Structure formats: C-alpha cells, structure tokens
Amino acid sequence: MADFCNQCANDMGFDPGDLAGITKPEDFAKGLSCVVICESCGYTQVDPEGNCISNHCADKHGLQRA
C-alpha cells in the first residue's frame, strides 16, 4: 500500500496518518526526524504527526510551514 504524508493525503482526499508515529516525539524534540518515502512528494522527513517538514520534498511542504 502507498504511504502519504498528511499534506499529500489531504490534497488527494485520503485519510491522513500513514506516516504518523514514525518519528518519535522525544526524538523530534531533539531536532531529529525520520526519513520516509511519501508516494507523492518522494524522500522526505516527517514530524510525529506525519506532516512533511522537508524543504526539499517535491511539493516543498517544509517551505510552506515557514
């Protein structure tokens, strides 16, 4: 099954959460995040909720957070 970050899932009308929980909150608090593959935006990093936070993903989600 394809996995999507929350932003891509929302854009496509899917339920979010495919990548939620991959990055642990305690790691994220230290500035760390997991690298994952979102089927839409490609290699990216996600926060604990599954939101894409990478400035370099294909959809530039991280830049939209600024």
N, C-alpha and C positions, 0 to 999 in steps of 0.2 A: 504494500500500500504506500502511496505517496505521502510524504510529510510536508507540511507547510508551516511557515511562521504565522503568527497571529495576523499580521497585516495582509499577507497574501491570502490566507484563508478568508478573511473578511472581504477582500476585493473579489473573490470568486464565489462568495455566498456560502462558504463552508463553515462548519462549527470550528472555532479556534481551539487550540490546546494540543495539537500534535507534538509540539516541541516543548511543552510546559514541563517543568520539573527536571529537565536535563542538566541545567546549570543549578547548582545548589545555592540557596540564599546566602549561606555563610561564605562560600567562595566568591559570590558576586559582591558581597560587602567588602571583600579584599581586593576588588578590581579584576577578578578573574571571570571568564565566561567560556562556555563550551563552543567549539566549532562544530557546526552541523551542516547538513545539506537540505536546504529548502528547495522543493521541486520547481519553484518559480524564480526565486532570487539567487539560487546557487549556493556556493560556500558562504557561510555567514556565521555570526555569533548571536546567541540569544540570551536574554535575561531569564530569571527563574520562571516568569510567567509565559515564556515562549515568544516574546516580542523580539523581532530582529533589531539589533543595535549596531550593526556594522555600517560604517560609512562606505564600504567598498562592495556591498552586495549589488546585484544587477539593478535593483529598484531603488538604491540609495536610501533605504529606510533610516539608517543612522543619521543622515543629514537632515531628515525631516523632524527628528527629535530635538534638534538644537534650537 
